[in-house]
Amino acid sequence: MSQEFFQNQTFTQIDYTQQAFPKGEYDHCTFVNCKFEAADMAAMTFLECTFEICDLTNAKIKSTSFTEVEFVNCKLLGVDFSVCNDFMFSVSFDACNLELASFAGLSMKQTKFSASSLKNVDFTETNLENAVFDDCDLKSAVFDQTNLEKADFTSARNYTMNPALNHLKKAKFSREEIHGLLTEHDIIIH
């Protein structure tokens, strides 16, 4: 199947659960209020694209390339980013629901997560050096062998992580949420 090339286009209110999402390369495109729930987006390329108010719940993204892609007010429940093409992988999330998503094993240096729900997200062996978690809920998110060097958690909440199993050098945390670093040690703080 041949791939199409789309550049500088805006796709608005398209339901890709009812029609196939055209395989191709999307360069500087914007998707507004589109439904991609369980859509096959495998092996596609998105370069400097923006998804706004889109539902990508359980979208299939194996071998898909995301380079400088912004997700704004999107629903990305259960999306397995760990199977994406990791070459030049760079994304940002603003006011998104990423519950049950996986970023396991990816390099996500300087990634910005803002005002997003990251409950039960898998960050196992992810490189999140210099990442920012601004006003994010990280309840039950998994951090295991994760590089969090210089990551900013100062306005994040509900995180738990074991400092012995993660690289936390110069990571920033708030005093109010510091207990999330001590949970594994069964320490009681009053």
N, C-alpha and C positions, 0 to 999 in steps of 0.2 A: 504494500500500500504506500503510495507516494505521500510525502509530507508537504503541506502548504506553508507559505510564509505570510505572516500578518505583521504589519508595521504601523504604528501610530493610529491604531483603531480603538474604538470604544464599543464594548459589547454590553448592552443594557437589558435587564430583565429577560434573560434567556434561560429556559429550563432544560439543562442538559441531562435531566433524568428522563425526559421525554424524547430527546433527539441526541444523536451521537455528537460528541465534542470533536470538532475537526482536528485530526492529528497534524501537528506542525510546529513551527517555530514562531513564537510571539515576541515581538521586539517593541518595547515602549507602548504596550497595549494596556487598556484599563477595562476591568470587568466590574460592572455595577449591578448589584442586586440579582446576581445569577445563581442558579442552583446547579451544583456539581455533586450532589449527594451520591456517593458510590460510583461516580463517573469514572470512566477509564481515561486517565490522563497520563498513562505510562509512556515513557520514552519521548516526552515532549520537551521543548526548551522555552523557558520564560526568562527574558532578559529585560531588566528595568521595567517590570510590569507592576500594576497595582490591582489588588482585589479589594473592593469595597462592598460591605454588606452582602457578602456571598456565603453560601452554605457549601462547604467542602467536606462535610462529614463523611468519613470512611472513603474518601476519594482514593483511587488507585494511582499511585505516583511512582511506581518502580522505574528506576533509571531516568526519571525526569530531572531536568536541570532547572534550578532556581538561582538566578544571579541578580542581586540587587532587587529583590521582589518585596513589595510591601503588602501586608494584609491589614486592613483597617475594618474594625467592627465585623469580623468574619467568624463563622462557626466552623471549627476544624476538629470536631470530636473524632478521636480515634485515628487521626491521620498518621501514618507511619513514615515519617520523613527519613528514617534510618535507611530506607531502601532507595532513596534518591541518588542521583549522580552527585557525588560529593565534590567534584571538581568545581571550584569557584562558587560553592554554595554560600549564598548570603541572603538572609531574609530579615525582616523586622515585623513585629506584631504590635498593633495598637488597638486596645479595647476588643480583644479577641477571646473566644472560648476555645482553648486548646486541650480540654480535659481528655485524658487517656491517649494523648498523642505520644509519639516516640521520636526522640532525637539521638538515640543510642549510637555512639561511635562517631558522630559527626564533629567536624571542626566548625565552631560557631563563634570565633573570636569577635568581640565587639558587637555581638547581636543585642538589639534593644527589644525588650519585652515591656510594654507599657499598659497599665490598667487592664491586665488580662488575667483570665482564670487558667492556671496551670496545674490544676488538681490532677493527681495521679499521672503526671507526665514522666516519662522515662528519660533521664539524662545520663544513663550509665555510660561511662567511658567517653563522655562528650567533652570537647575542649571549649569551655565557656570563658576563656581568659578575657578580661575586660568587658564581659557582658553586663548589661544593666537590667535589673528586674525592678522597674519603677511601678509601685502600687500594684503588685501582682500577688495573687493568692496561690501559694505553692503547697497547699495541703496534700499530704501523701505523695508528693513528687519524689522520685527516686534519684538520689545522687550517690553513685558508687564508682570509685576510681575516676571521678570527674575532676577536670582541671578548672578550678574556680579562682585562679590567681587574679587578683585585682578586680574581681566581679563585685558589683554594687548591689547589695541587698538592703540598703538602708531604709527603703520604704516598702519592702516586701513583707509578707506575713505568712504565718502558718508553716514555715519550712522546718524540716528536720534533716540533719545530715551529720554523719559521724566524721569529725575532723581527722580521725586516724585513717579513714578510707578515702579521703579526698584531698586534693591539693588546694589549700586555702590561703596561701601566702598573700598578704596585703588585701585580702577580700574585706569588704566593708559591710558591717551589720549594725542594726540599731540596738540600743540597750533593751528596749521593750521586747524584742524578739530573740535575744541572745540564748534563751532557754532552748531554742531549736537546735543549738549546737551541743547541748548537754543531755539530751533525751537518751541517747545510747548509753550514757553512764549512770542512768537511774538516780540522778541527783535531784533533790527537792529544793526549789528556790522559793523563798517567801519575800 
